[in-house]
Amino acid sequence: MRLLMNIVTLIVGILVSLTPLFIRMHGDEAVCGGVVVTVADSTRHRFITDDDIMAAIRATGIHVTGEKVKDIPLTGIENRVKKFTELKVAEVYISGDKMLHVYARQREPVMRVVASYGGDFFVDTEGVIMRRHNLYTPNIHILEIDMIFNADQMAGTNIYDSEKTANLARAFELVNYIRGDGFWNDMIDQLIMTRNGRVTLVPHAGNHTVRLGRTDDYEEKLNNLLVFYREAMPLAGWDTYRVVNIEYKGQVVCQRR
């Protein structure tokens, strides 16, 4: 009986010692079964699709399906996917079933920017510029701005990193304030900014524009406008005025039609 136990123990010991070698040999020969792309927020935004990512992988010339896992340059594939500036997160890995997985999460846009020179693009919650990759346009605030902008050079950069985008950063802060307030978020659809930083708001209700002027003290200016909307507009009528000017401190000056 003791001899039998010794033999069993010996066999188990041999098997255990050979297991790492077996796993290593099996891993070296394992081949990739295919590619699985997951765009986590694809139901919310469609800046980048599964097809976009698959096309980008094919464009690298890197073969994946049927190739040995150890020969697949994961870093190279991940770096290519990360070139999509619309993505906030891009990760590439091999799962236990030897499938290559691409996990991506898109950036969350705050505003769409239409520049007088340089096309149109988006700015996300962190102030990062997103080049328009396709025709998809989310329902967000639109900023028309008089500026010269090279979207190809600026895509992926932050608007706070360059003096060239200083006005854009000021507008971004104003839009974030508007988005954070239920009333103004519903009321203001569009903003127009001149080259010297003066802003005009285009409300959803009524048939007028609002001259905000520079973005300094925009909270105080909007508070004055709110009082005017609540107390004066119902009496005067929403279509009475062509322009409501709140540029000057403590004043609301209106131009009739």
Number of C-alpha atoms within 10 A of each C-alpha: 6 7 8 9 10 11 12 12 12 12 12 12 11 11 12 11 11 12 11 11 11 12 11 12 11 11 14 13 14 16 20 22 16 14 16 14 16 16 20 13 13 15 7 10 18 18 22 21 16 16 10 13 21 15 11 16 19 12 10 11 9 14 14 22 16 11 16 17 21 14 13 18 13 19 12 14 22 17 13 15 23 17 13 22 21 26 19 15 16 19 16 20 15 18 10 7 10 18 18 22 17 22 17 24 18 23 22 20 23 22 24 23 22 19 19 15 13 14 14 18 19 25 26 19 13 14 21 24 24 28 21 19 14 9 8 11 14 16 11 16 19 19 25 18 22 18 19 14 17 13 18 10 9 16 20 20 15 17 21 16 12 11 10 13 17 14 22 21 19 16 23 22 14 18 22 15 14 20 18 11 11 9 11 17 18 13 16 19 18 18 22 19 23 16 12 11 18 18 23 24 20 19 18 15 12 15 14 21 17 23 21 23 20 19 18 13 11 17 13 13 21 17 13 16 21 15 12 14 15 10 11 13 16 10 10 11 11 15 13 16 17 16 17 20 19 23 23 13 10 11 12 17 12 16 11 10 10
